[in-house]
Amino acid sequence: MTTLFVLDVEDFRPLAEVAGKDPDVTVRRRGPYLEVAAPGSIRIDRNAAGRRNAVWFSSVAAVEDGRVARWDREELVIEPDGPEE
């Protein structure tokens, strides 16, 4: 599972909410974080999340079993380490 962790605070919650609209993505609380997990890639549109630059570019706490493939002013994409299943 490709997993993204964001701190469970008001500024970062919209990222998990937007990602969670994908039926393949699950979001759950794990300690002080929101764990966003998917069997494949995780894509979050910045405009849909409504985050400004400073918040957007400081939102990723950690990635597990994946890597940041794109993180620009439009989209955050976390891809799996290996081939998608």
PDB file of N, CA, C and O in Angstrom, chain B, residues numbered from 101:
ATOM      1  N   MET B 101       0.835  -1.187   0.000  1.00  0.00           N
ATOM      2  CA  MET B 101       0.000   0.000   0.000  1.00  0.00           C
ATOM      3  C   MET B 101       0.875   1.244   0.000  1.00  0.00           C
ATOM      4  O   MET B 101       1.821   1.355   0.779  1.00  0.00           O
ATOM      5  N   THR B 102       0.550   2.154  -0.865  1.00  0.00           N
ATOM      6  CA  THR B 102       1.191   3.455  -0.891  1.00  0.00           C
ATOM      7  C   THR B 102       0.531   4.293   0.191  1.00  0.00           C
ATOM      8  O   THR B 102      -0.696   4.377   0.240  1.00  0.00           O
ATOM      9  N   THR B 103       1.321   4.914   1.060  1.00  0.00           N
ATOM     10  CA  THR B 103       0.745   5.632   2.188  1.00  0.00           C
ATOM     11  C   THR B 103       1.366   7.010   2.342  1.00  0.00           C
ATOM     12  O   THR B 103       2.585   7.172   2.300  1.00  0.00           O
ATOM     13  N   LEU B 104       0.509   7.986   2.521  1.00  0.00           N
ATOM     14  CA  LEU B 104       0.896   9.362   2.784  1.00  0.00           C
ATOM     15  C   LEU B 104       0.405   9.715   4.179  1.00  0.00           C
ATOM     16  O   LEU B 104      -0.725   9.396   4.547  1.00  0.00           O
ATOM     17  N   PHE B 105       1.251  10.368   4.946  1.00  0.00           N
ATOM     18  CA  PHE B 105       0.856  10.835   6.268  1.00  0.00           C
ATOM     19  C   PHE B 105       0.860  12.356   6.285  1.00  0.00           C
ATOM     20  O   PHE B 105       1.826  12.995   5.867  1.00  0.00           O
ATOM     21  N   VAL B 106      -0.239  12.926   6.778  1.00  0.00           N
ATOM     22  CA  VAL B 106      -0.317  14.366   7.006  1.00  0.00           C
ATOM     23  C   VAL B 106      -0.759  14.575   8.447  1.00  0.00           C
ATOM     24  O   VAL B 106      -1.560  13.806   8.976  1.00  0.00           O
ATOM     25  N   LEU B 107      -0.237  15.612   9.074  1.00  0.00           N
ATOM     26  CA  LEU B 107      -0.608  15.931  10.441  1.00  0.00           C
ATOM     27  C   LEU B 107      -2.099  16.245  10.490  1.00  0.00           C
ATOM     28  O   LEU B 107      -2.613  16.977   9.644  1.00  0.00           O
ATOM     29  N   ASP B 108      -2.791  15.689  11.481  1.00  0.00           N
ATOM     30  CA  ASP B 108      -4.236  15.896  11.612  1.00  0.00           C
ATOM     31  C   ASP B 108      -4.509  17.243  12.285  1.00  0.00           C
ATOM     32  O   ASP B 108      -4.860  17.315  13.463  1.00  0.00           O
ATOM     33  N   VAL B 109      -4.335  18.303  11.498  1.00  0.00           N
ATOM     34  CA  VAL B 109      -4.652  19.662  11.933  1.00  0.00           C
ATOM     35  C   VAL B 109      -5.477  20.322  10.839  1.00  0.00           C
ATOM     36  O   VAL B 109      -5.487  19.865   9.696  1.00  0.00           O
ATOM     37  N   GLU B 110      -6.161  21.386  11.191  1.00  0.00           N
ATOM     38  CA  GLU B 110      -7.080  22.050  10.271  1.00  0.00           C
ATOM     39  C   GLU B 110      -6.442  22.401   8.925  1.00  0.00           C
ATOM     40  O   GLU B 110      -7.094  22.274   7.889  1.00  0.00           O
ATOM     41  N   ASP B 111      -5.195  22.836   8.921  1.00  0.00           N
ATOM     42  CA  ASP B 111      -4.537  23.234   7.675  1.00  0.00           C
ATOM     43  C   ASP B 111      -4.349  22.076   6.702  1.00  0.00           C
ATOM     44  O   ASP B 111      -4.425  22.273   5.489  1.00  0.00           O
ATOM     45  N   PHE B 112      -4.105  20.869   7.218  1.00  0.00           N
ATOM     46  CA  PHE B 112      -3.761  19.743   6.349  1.00  0.00           C
ATOM     47  C   PHE B 112      -4.904  18.763   6.108  1.00  0.00           C
ATOM     48  O   PHE B 112      -4.824  17.953   5.184  1.00  0.00           O
ATOM     49  N   ARG B 113      -5.955  18.812   6.906  1.00  0.00           N
ATOM     50  CA  ARG B 113      -7.091  17.887   6.734  1.00  0.00           C
ATOM     51  C   ARG B 113      -7.688  17.895   5.327  1.00  0.00           C
ATOM     52  O   ARG B 113      -8.067  16.835   4.829  1.00  0.00           O
ATOM     53  N   PRO B 114      -7.786  19.064   4.662  1.00  0.00           N
ATOM     54  CA  PRO B 114      -8.377  19.051   3.317  1.00  0.00           C
ATOM     55  C   PRO B 114      -7.634  18.161   2.324  1.00  0.00           C
ATOM     56  O   PRO B 114      -8.251  17.650   1.389  1.00  0.00           O
ATOM     57  N   LEU B 115      -6.335  17.961   2.497  1.00  0.00           N
ATOM     58  CA  LEU B 115      -5.610  17.063   1.593  1.00  0.00           C
ATOM     59  C   LEU B 115      -6.143  15.644   1.723  1.00  0.00           C
ATOM     60  O   LEU B 115      -6.384  14.972   0.720  1.00  0.00           O
ATOM     61  N   ALA B 116      -6.329  15.186   2.961  1.00  0.00           N
ATOM     62  CA  ALA B 116      -6.853  13.841   3.191  1.00  0.00           C
ATOM     63  C   ALA B 116      -8.300  13.739   2.694  1.00  0.00           C
ATOM     64  O   ALA B 116      -8.698  12.711   2.145  1.00  0.00           O
ATOM     65  N   GLU B 117      -9.078  14.800   2.886  1.00  0.00           N
ATOM     66  CA  GLU B 117     -10.470  14.783   2.437  1.00  0.00           C
ATOM     67  C   GLU B 117     -10.563  14.678   0.918  1.00  0.00           C
ATOM     68  O   GLU B 117     -11.378  13.918   0.394  1.00  0.00           O
ATOM     69  N   VAL B 118      -9.732  15.434   0.215  1.00  0.00           N
ATOM     70  CA  VAL B 118      -9.732  15.383  -1.251  1.00  0.00           C
ATOM     71  C   VAL B 118      -9.264  14.007  -1.722  1.00  0.00           C
ATOM     72  O   VAL B 118      -9.886  13.410  -2.601  1.00  0.00           O
ATOM     73  N   ALA B 119      -8.186  13.506  -1.151  1.00  0.00           N
ATOM     74  CA  ALA B 119      -7.681  12.182  -1.544  1.00  0.00           C
ATOM     75  C   ALA B 119      -8.731  11.106  -1.270  1.00  0.00           C
ATOM     76  O   ALA B 119      -8.883  10.175  -2.062  1.00  0.00           O
ATOM     77  N   GLY B 120      -9.450  11.225  -0.166  1.00  0.00           N
ATOM     78  CA  GLY B 120     -10.448  10.236   0.234  1.00  0.00           C
ATOM     79  C   GLY B 120     -11.655  10.150  -0.680  1.00  0.00           C
ATOM     80  O   GLY B 120     -12.448   9.216  -0.562  1.00  0.00           O
ATOM     81  N   LYS B 121     -11.815  11.108  -1.594  1.00  0.00           N
ATOM     82  CA  LYS B 121     -12.916  11.045  -2.556  1.00  0.00           C
ATOM     83  C   LYS B 121     -12.691   9.965  -3.603  1.00  0.00           C
ATOM     84  O   LYS B 121     -13.639   9.530  -4.257  1.00  0.00           O
ATOM     85  N   ASP B 122     -11.451   9.530  -3.766  1.00  0.00           N
ATOM     86  CA  ASP B 122     -11.130   8.417  -4.665  1.00  0.00           C
ATOM     87  C   ASP B 122     -11.561   7.131  -3.967  1.00  0.00           C
ATOM     88  O   ASP B 122     -11.144   6.888  -2.835  1.00  0.00           O
ATOM     89  N   PRO B 123     -12.383   6.301  -4.608  1.00  0.00           N
ATOM     90  CA  PRO B 123     -12.864   5.086  -3.944  1.00  0.00           C
ATOM     91  C   PRO B 123     -11.766   4.082  -3.583  1.00  0.00           C
ATOM     92  O   PRO B 123     -11.985   3.210  -2.742  1.00  0.00           O
ATOM     93  N   ASP B 124     -10.602   4.191  -4.199  1.00  0.00           N
ATOM     94  CA  ASP B 124      -9.497   3.283  -3.888  1.00  0.00           C
ATOM     95  C   ASP B 124      -8.657   3.758  -2.707  1.00  0.00           C
ATOM     96  O   ASP B 124      -7.767   3.042  -2.250  1.00  0.00           O
ATOM     97  N   VAL B 125      -8.935   4.954  -2.215  1.00  0.00           N
ATOM     98  CA  VAL B 125      -8.142   5.550  -1.136  1.00  0.00           C
ATOM     99  C   VAL B 125      -8.881   5.414   0.185  1.00  0.00           C
ATOM    100  O   VAL B 125     -10.086   5.649   0.265  1.00  0.00           O
ATOM    101  N   THR B 126      -8.145   5.032   1.215  1.00  0.00           N
ATOM    102  CA  THR B 126      -8.704   5.002   2.563  1.00  0.00           C
ATOM    103  C   THR B 126      -7.992   6.046   3.408  1.00  0.00           C
ATOM    104  O   THR B 126      -6.796   6.287   3.246  1.00  0.00           O
ATOM    105  N   VAL B 127      -8.736   6.653   4.298  1.00  0.00           N
ATOM    106  CA  VAL B 127      -8.177   7.653   5.207  1.00  0.00           C
ATOM    107  C   VAL B 127      -8.570   7.246   6.617  1.00  0.00           C
ATOM    108  O   VAL B 127      -9.736   6.978   6.905  1.00  0.00           O
ATOM    109  N   ARG B 128      -7.563   7.205   7.492  1.00  0.00           N
ATOM    110  CA  ARG B 128      -7.863   6.898   8.886  1.00  0.00           C
ATOM    111  C   ARG B 128      -6.889   7.657   9.778  1.00  0.00           C
ATOM    112  O   ARG B 128      -5.797   8.037   9.356  1.00  0.00           O
ATOM    113  N   ARG B 129      -7.302   7.862  10.994  1.00  0.00           N
ATOM    114  CA  ARG B 129      -6.440   8.537  11.957  1.00  0.00           C
ATOM    115  C   ARG B 129      -5.440   7.532  12.518  1.00  0.00           C
ATOM    116  O   ARG B 129      -5.801   6.407  12.865  1.00  0.00           O
ATOM    117  N   ARG B 130      -4.186   7.950  12.600  1.00  0.00           N
ATOM    118  CA  ARG B 130      -3.133   7.100  13.172  1.00  0.00           C
ATOM    119  C   ARG B 130      -2.264   7.995  14.046  1.00  0.00           C
ATOM    120  O   ARG B 130      -1.388   8.708  13.558  1.00  0.00           O
ATOM    121  N   GLY B 131      -2.522   7.940  15.333  1.00  0.00           N
ATOM    122  CA  GLY B 131      -1.848   8.852  16.254  1.00  0.00           C
ATOM    123  C   GLY B 131      -2.232  10.275  15.902  1.00  0.00           C
ATOM    124  O   GLY B 131      -3.412  10.559  15.696  1.00  0.00           O
ATOM    125  N   PRO B 132      -1.261  11.180  15.828  1.00  0.00           N
ATOM    126  CA  PRO B 132      -1.580  12.573  15.486  1.00  0.00           C
ATOM    127  C   PRO B 132      -1.657  12.830  13.979  1.00  0.00           C
ATOM    128  O   PRO B 132      -1.712  13.979  13.543  1.00  0.00           O
ATOM    129  N   TYR B 133      -1.660  11.758  13.192  1.00  0.00           N
ATOM    130  CA  TYR B 133      -1.639  11.886  11.729  1.00  0.00           C
ATOM    131  C   TYR B 133      -2.900  11.334  11.083  1.00  0.00           C
ATOM    132  O   TYR B 133      -3.644  10.560  11.686  1.00  0.00           O
ATOM    133  N   LEU B 134      -3.119  11.749   9.852  1.00  0.00           N
ATOM    134  CA  LEU B 134      -4.100  11.117   8.981  1.00  0.00           C
ATOM    135  C   LEU B 134      -3.311  10.259   8.009  1.00  0.00           C
ATOM    136  O   LEU B 134      -2.401  10.740   7.335  1.00  0.00           O
ATOM    137  N   GLU B 135      -3.661   9.007   7.945  1.00  0.00           N
ATOM    138  CA  GLU B 135      -3.006   8.046   7.070  1.00  0.00           C
ATOM    139  C   GLU B 135      -3.859   7.915   5.813  1.00  0.00           C
ATOM    140  O   GLU B 135      -5.006   7.472   5.874  1.00  0.00           O
ATOM    141  N   VAL B 136      -3.296   8.298   4.688  1.00  0.00           N
ATOM    142  CA  VAL B 136      -3.972   8.237   3.399  1.00  0.00           C
ATOM    143  C   VAL B 136      -3.315   7.097   2.625  1.00  0.00           C
ATOM    144  O   VAL B 136      -2.138   7.187   2.274  1.00  0.00           O
ATOM    145  N   ALA B 137      -4.060   6.031   2.358  1.00  0.00           N
ATOM    146  CA  ALA B 137      -3.463   4.837   1.766  1.00  0.00           C
ATOM    147  C   ALA B 137      -4.237   4.378   0.530  1.00  0.00           C
ATOM    148  O   ALA B 137      -5.456   4.528   0.443  1.00  0.00           O
ATOM    149  N   ALA B 138      -3.496   3.821  -0.411  1.00  0.00           N
ATOM    150  CA  ALA B 138      -4.099   3.304  -1.644  1.00  0.00           C
ATOM    151  C   ALA B 138      -3.230   2.179  -2.189  1.00  0.00           C
ATOM    152  O   ALA B 138      -2.025   2.152  -1.938  1.00  0.00           O
ATOM    153  N   PRO B 139      -3.831   1.245  -2.935  1.00  0.00           N
ATOM    154  CA  PRO B 139      -3.035   0.179  -3.536  1.00  0.00           C
ATOM    155  C   PRO B 139      -2.156   0.690  -4.682  1.00  0.00           C
ATOM    156  O   PRO B 139      -1.195   0.023  -5.066  1.00  0.00           O
ATOM    157  N   GLY B 140      -2.471   1.840  -5.217  1.00  0.00           N
ATOM    158  CA  GLY B 140      -1.701   2.437  -6.308  1.00  0.00           C
ATOM    159  C   GLY B 140      -1.287   3.846  -5.948  1.00  0.00           C
ATOM    160  O   GLY B 140      -0.883   4.119  -4.817  1.00  0.00           O
ATOM    161  N   SER B 141      -1.389   4.731  -6.909  1.00  0.00           N
ATOM    162  CA  SER B 141      -0.992   6.123  -6.703  1.00  0.00           C
ATOM    163  C   SER B 141      -2.032   6.896  -5.901  1.00  0.00           C
ATOM    164  O   SER B 141      -3.218   6.566  -5.891  1.00  0.00           O
ATOM    165  N   ILE B 142      -1.546   7.932  -5.232  1.00  0.00           N
ATOM    166  CA  ILE B 142      -2.410   8.876  -4.523  1.00  0.00           C
ATOM    167  C   ILE B 142      -2.233  10.218  -5.212  1.00  0.00           C
ATOM    168  O   ILE B 142      -1.111  10.702  -5.362  1.00  0.00           O
ATOM    169  N   ARG B 143      -3.348  10.822  -5.634  1.00  0.00           N
ATOM    170  CA  ARG B 143      -3.302  12.121  -6.327  1.00  0.00           C
ATOM    171  C   ARG B 143      -4.165  13.115  -5.574  1.00  0.00           C
ATOM    172  O   ARG B 143      -5.312  12.832  -5.228  1.00  0.00           O
ATOM    173  N   ILE B 144      -3.592  14.291  -5.325  1.00  0.00           N
ATOM    174  CA  ILE B 144      -4.332  15.340  -4.637  1.00  0.00           C
ATOM    175  C   ILE B 144      -4.188  16.625  -5.442  1.00  0.00           C
ATOM    176  O   ILE B 144      -3.079  17.106  -5.670  1.00  0.00           O
ATOM    177  N   ASP B 145      -5.308  17.168  -5.863  1.00  0.00           N
ATOM    178  CA  ASP B 145      -5.338  18.416  -6.614  1.00  0.00           C
ATOM    179  C   ASP B 145      -5.296  19.588  -5.630  1.00  0.00           C
ATOM    180  O   ASP B 145      -6.114  19.664  -4.713  1.00  0.00           O
ATOM    181  N   ARG B 146      -4.362  20.478  -5.821  1.00  0.00           N
ATOM    182  CA  ARG B 146      -4.194  21.595  -4.896  1.00  0.00           C
ATOM    183  C   ARG B 146      -5.411  22.504  -4.870  1.00  0.00           C
ATOM    184  O   ARG B 146      -5.835  22.923  -3.793  1.00  0.00           O
ATOM    185  N   ASN B 147      -5.984  22.820  -6.025  1.00  0.00           N
ATOM    186  CA  ASN B 147      -7.154  23.693  -6.048  1.00  0.00           C
ATOM    187  C   ASN B 147      -8.327  23.071  -5.304  1.00  0.00           C
ATOM    188  O   ASN B 147      -9.061  23.771  -4.607  1.00  0.00           O
ATOM    189  N   ALA B 148      -8.509  21.773  -5.446  1.00  0.00           N
ATOM    190  CA  ALA B 148      -9.594  21.090  -4.738  1.00  0.00           C
ATOM    191  C   ALA B 148      -9.373  21.133  -3.223  1.00  0.00           C
ATOM    192  O   ALA B 148     -10.329  21.221  -2.453  1.00  0.00           O
ATOM    193  N   ALA B 149      -8.112  21.071  -2.805  1.00  0.00           N
ATOM    194  CA  ALA B 149      -7.786  21.130  -1.381  1.00  0.00           C
ATOM    195  C   ALA B 149      -7.835  22.563  -0.855  1.00  0.00           C
ATOM    196  O   ALA B 149      -7.963  22.781   0.350  1.00  0.00           O
ATOM    197  N   GLY B 150      -7.732  23.541  -1.759  1.00  0.00           N
ATOM    198  CA  GLY B 150      -7.833  24.932  -1.358  1.00  0.00           C
ATOM    199  C   GLY B 150      -6.713  25.421  -0.462  1.00  0.00           C
ATOM    200  O   GLY B 150      -6.942  26.262   0.407  1.00  0.00           O
ATOM    201  N   ARG B 151      -5.523  24.919  -0.651  1.00  0.00           N
ATOM    202  CA  ARG B 151      -4.392  25.294   0.203  1.00  0.00           C
ATOM    203  C   ARG B 151      -3.487  26.297  -0.500  1.00  0.00           C
ATOM    204  O   ARG B 151      -3.255  26.202  -1.705  1.00  0.00           O
ATOM    205  N   ARG B 152      -2.983  27.249   0.257  1.00  0.00           N
ATOM    206  CA  ARG B 152      -2.025  28.220  -0.262  1.00  0.00           C
ATOM    207  C   ARG B 152      -0.632  27.605  -0.260  1.00  0.00           C
ATOM    208  O   ARG B 152      -0.408  26.558   0.348  1.00  0.00           O
ATOM    209  N   ASN B 153       0.301  28.260  -0.944  1.00  0.00           N
ATOM    210  CA  ASN B 153       1.655  27.719  -1.122  1.00  0.00           C
ATOM    211  C   ASN B 153       2.320  27.250   0.167  1.00  0.00           C
ATOM    212  O   ASN B 153       2.795  26.116   0.232  1.00  0.00           O
ATOM    213  N   ALA B 154       2.365  28.091   1.186  1.00  0.00           N
ATOM    214  CA  ALA B 154       3.090  27.747   2.410  1.00  0.00           C
ATOM    215  C   ALA B 154       2.543  26.476   3.057  1.00  0.00           C
ATOM    216  O   ALA B 154       3.313  25.639   3.526  1.00  0.00           O
ATOM    217  N   VAL B 155       1.233  26.331   3.083  1.00  0.00           N
ATOM    218  CA  VAL B 155       0.618  25.137   3.668  1.00  0.00           C
ATOM    219  C   VAL B 155       0.798  23.945   2.740  1.00  0.00           C
ATOM    220  O   VAL B 155       1.163  22.858   3.188  1.00  0.00           O
ATOM    221  N   TRP B 156       0.546  24.139   1.459  1.00  0.00           N
ATOM    222  CA  TRP B 156       0.655  23.073   0.469  1.00  0.00           C
ATOM    223  C   TRP B 156       2.036  22.424   0.486  1.00  0.00           C
ATOM    224  O   TRP B 156       2.156  21.199   0.520  1.00  0.00           O
ATOM    225  N   PHE B 157       3.068  23.249   0.463  1.00  0.00           N
ATOM    226  CA  PHE B 157       4.431  22.721   0.371  1.00  0.00           C
ATOM    227  C   PHE B 157       5.020  22.310   1.721  1.00  0.00           C
ATOM    228  O   PHE B 157       6.196  21.955   1.795  1.00  0.00           O
ATOM    229  N   SER B 158       4.223  22.354   2.780  1.00  0.00           N
ATOM    230  CA  SER B 158       4.686  21.858   4.078  1.00  0.00           C
ATOM    231  C   SER B 158       3.765  20.757   4.612  1.00  0.00           C
ATOM    232  O   SER B 158       3.826  20.412   5.792  1.00  0.00           O
ATOM    233  N   SER B 159       2.927  20.217   3.754  1.00  0.00           N
ATOM    234  CA  SER B 159       1.878  19.296   4.195  1.00  0.00           C
ATOM    235  C   SER B 159       2.306  17.846   4.373  1.00  0.00           C
ATOM    236  O   SER B 159       1.676  17.130   5.151  1.00  0.00           O
ATOM    237  N   VAL B 160       3.328  17.391   3.703  1.00  0.00           N
ATOM    238  CA  VAL B 160       3.711  15.975   3.751  1.00  0.00           C
ATOM    239  C   VAL B 160       4.555  15.706   4.993  1.00  0.00           C
ATOM    240  O   VAL B 160       5.643  16.260   5.154  1.00  0.00           O
ATOM    241  N   ALA B 161       4.035  14.847   5.864  1.00  0.00           N
ATOM    242  CA  ALA B 161       4.801  14.452   7.055  1.00  0.00           C
ATOM    243  C   ALA B 161       5.689  13.252   6.736  1.00  0.00           C
ATOM    244  O   ALA B 161       6.837  13.190   7.175  1.00  0.00           O
ATOM    245  N   ALA B 162       5.152  12.296   5.968  1.00  0.00           N
ATOM    246  CA  ALA B 162       5.923  11.093   5.624  1.00  0.00           C
ATOM    247  C   ALA B 162       5.230  10.346   4.496  1.00  0.00           C
ATOM    248  O   ALA B 162       4.037  10.523   4.247  1.00  0.00           O
ATOM    249  N   VAL B 163       6.005   9.511   3.824  1.00  0.00           N
ATOM    250  CA  VAL B 163       5.497   8.618   2.783  1.00  0.00           C
ATOM    251  C   VAL B 163       6.055   7.231   3.082  1.00  0.00           C
ATOM    252  O   VAL B 163       7.238   7.072   3.381  1.00  0.00           O
ATOM    253  N   GLU B 164       5.173   6.226   2.995  1.00  0.00           N
ATOM    254  CA  GLU B 164       5.586   4.843   3.245  1.00  0.00           C
ATOM    255  C   GLU B 164       5.251   4.006   2.015  1.00  0.00           C
ATOM    256  O   GLU B 164       4.161   4.129   1.456  1.00  0.00           O
ATOM    257  N   ASP B 165       6.171   3.169   1.600  1.00  0.00           N
ATOM    258  CA  ASP B 165       5.995   2.291   0.444  1.00  0.00           C
ATOM    259  C   ASP B 165       5.631   3.067  -0.822  1.00  0.00           C
ATOM    260  O   ASP B 165       4.828   2.606  -1.633  1.00  0.00           O
ATOM    261  N   GLY B 166       6.217   4.225  -0.979  1.00  0.00           N
ATOM    262  CA  GLY B 166       5.982   5.056  -2.149  1.00  0.00           C
ATOM    263  C   GLY B 166       6.994   6.180  -2.204  1.00  0.00           C
ATOM    264  O   GLY B 166       7.916   6.267  -1.392  1.00  0.00           O
ATOM    265  N   ARG B 167       6.787   7.044  -3.199  1.00  0.00           N
ATOM    266  CA  ARG B 167       7.688   8.191  -3.352  1.00  0.00           C
ATOM    267  C   ARG B 167       6.891   9.347  -3.932  1.00  0.00           C
ATOM    268  O   ARG B 167       5.884   9.151  -4.612  1.00  0.00           O
ATOM    269  N   VAL B 168       7.361  10.557  -3.648  1.00  0.00           N
ATOM    270  CA  VAL B 168       6.735  11.737  -4.223  1.00  0.00           C
ATOM    271  C   VAL B 168       7.178  11.834  -5.674  1.00  0.00           C
ATOM    272  O   VAL B 168       8.355  12.064  -5.952  1.00  0.00           O
ATOM    273  N   ALA B 169       6.249  11.661  -6.593  1.00  0.00           N
ATOM    274  CA  ALA B 169       6.552  11.720  -8.025  1.00  0.00           C
ATOM    275  C   ALA B 169       6.314  13.117  -8.579  1.00  0.00           C
ATOM    276  O   ALA B 169       6.954  13.525  -9.548  1.00  0.00           O
ATOM    277  N   ARG B 170       5.397  13.845  -7.966  1.00  0.00           N
ATOM    278  CA  ARG B 170       5.103  15.211  -8.410  1.00  0.00           C
ATOM    279  C   ARG B 170       4.573  15.991  -7.215  1.00  0.00           C
ATOM    280  O   ARG B 170       3.724  15.512  -6.463  1.00  0.00           O
ATOM    281  N   TRP B 171       5.090  17.196  -7.060  1.00  0.00           N
ATOM    282  CA  TRP B 171       4.608  18.070  -5.981  1.00  0.00           C
ATOM    283  C   TRP B 171       4.874  19.491  -6.431  1.00  0.00           C
ATOM    284  O   TRP B 171       5.916  20.077  -6.138  1.00  0.00           O
ATOM    285  N   ASP B 172       3.913  20.023  -7.143  1.00  0.00           N
ATOM    286  CA  ASP B 172       4.064  21.368  -7.674  1.00  0.00           C
ATOM    287  C   ASP B 172       2.829  22.184  -7.309  1.00  0.00           C
ATOM    288  O   ASP B 172       2.052  21.782  -6.443  1.00  0.00           O
ATOM    289  N   ARG B 173       2.649  23.308  -7.953  1.00  0.00           N
ATOM    290  CA  ARG B 173       1.541  24.208  -7.628  1.00  0.00           C
ATOM    291  C   ARG B 173       0.176  23.649  -8.011  1.00  0.00           C
ATOM    292  O   ARG B 173      -0.850  24.220  -7.641  1.00  0.00           O
ATOM    293  N   GLU B 174       0.152  22.558  -8.735  1.00  0.00           N
ATOM    294  CA  GLU B 174      -1.122  21.999  -9.185  1.00  0.00           C
ATOM    295  C   GLU B 174      -1.514  20.693  -8.511  1.00  0.00           C
ATOM    296  O   GLU B 174      -2.693  20.467  -8.236  1.00  0.00           O
ATOM    297  N   GLU B 175      -0.532  19.828  -8.243  1.00  0.00           N
ATOM    298  CA  GLU B 175      -0.880  18.472  -7.814  1.00  0.00           C
ATOM    299  C   GLU B 175       0.236  17.844  -6.978  1.00  0.00           C
ATOM    300  O   GLU B 175       1.421  18.117  -7.163  1.00  0.00           O
ATOM    301  N   LEU B 176      -0.197  16.994  -6.056  1.00  0.00           N
ATOM    302  CA  LEU B 176       0.709  16.142  -5.291  1.00  0.00           C
ATOM    303  C   LEU B 176       0.415  14.713  -5.721  1.00  0.00           C
ATOM    304  O   LEU B 176      -0.725  14.257  -5.639  1.00  0.00           O
ATOM    305  N   VAL B 177       1.446  14.004  -6.180  1.00  0.00           N
ATOM    306  CA  VAL B 177       1.280  12.616  -6.618  1.00  0.00           C
ATOM    307  C   VAL B 177       2.280  11.754  -5.865  1.00  0.00           C
ATOM    308  O   VAL B 177       3.487  11.989  -5.911  1.00  0.00           O
ATOM    309  N   ILE B 178       1.757  10.757  -5.176  1.00  0.00           N
ATOM    310  CA  ILE B 178       2.581   9.767  -4.493  1.00  0.00           C
ATOM    311  C   ILE B 178       2.416   8.471  -5.276  1.00  0.00           C
ATOM    312  O   ILE B 178       1.303   7.967  -5.428  1.00  0.00           O
ATOM    313  N   GLU B 179       3.525   7.935  -5.769  1.00  0.00           N
ATOM    314  CA  GLU B 179       3.483   6.695  -6.539  1.00  0.00           C
ATOM    315  C   GLU B 179       4.071   5.552  -5.723  1.00  0.00           C
ATOM    316  O   GLU B 179       4.943   5.771  -4.883  1.00  0.00           O
ATOM    317  N   PRO B 180       3.598   4.335  -5.968  1.00  0.00           N
ATOM    318  CA  PRO B 180       4.138   3.173  -5.264  1.00  0.00           C
ATOM    319  C   PRO B 180       5.609   2.968  -5.614  1.00  0.00           C
ATOM    320  O   PRO B 180       6.068   3.357  -6.687  1.00  0.00           O
ATOM    321  N   ASP B 181       6.334   2.351  -4.688  1.00  0.00           N
ATOM    322  CA  ASP B 181       7.741   2.021  -4.937  1.00  0.00           C
ATOM    323  C   ASP B 181       7.884   1.035  -6.081  1.00  0.00           C
ATOM    324  O   ASP B 181       8.770   1.183  -6.922  1.00  0.00           O
ATOM    325  N   GLY B 182       7.025   0.034  -6.120  1.00  0.00           N
ATOM    326  CA  GLY B 182       7.097  -0.990  -7.160  1.00  0.00           C
ATOM    327  C   GLY B 182       5.982  -0.803  -8.153  1.00  0.00           C
ATOM    328  O   GLY B 182       5.288   0.214  -8.129  1.00  0.00           O
ATOM    329  N   PRO B 183       5.798  -1.784  -9.038  1.00  0.00           N
ATOM    330  CA  PRO B 183       4.718  -1.683 -10.033  1.00  0.00           C
ATOM    331  C   PRO B 183       3.359  -1.703  -9.347  1.00  0.00           C
ATOM    332  O   PRO B 183       3.171  -2.380  -8.336  1.00  0.00           O
ATOM    333  N   GLU B 184       2.406  -0.948  -9.913  1.00  0.00           N
ATOM    334  CA  GLU B 184       1.047  -0.918  -9.353  1.00  0.00           C
ATOM    335  C   GLU B 184       0.380  -2.273  -9.555  1.00  0.00           C
ATOM    336  O   GLU B 184       0.573  -2.947 -10.566  1.00  0.00           O
ATOM    337  N   GLU B 185      -0.411  -2.644  -8.550  1.00  0.00           N
ATOM    338  CA  GLU B 185      -1.114  -3.931  -8.596  1.00  0.00           C
ATOM    339  C   GLU B 185      -2.530  -3.737  -9.057  1.00  0.00           C
ATOM    340  O   GLU B 185      -3.283  -4.704  -9.161  1.00  0.00           O
TER     341      GLU B 185
END
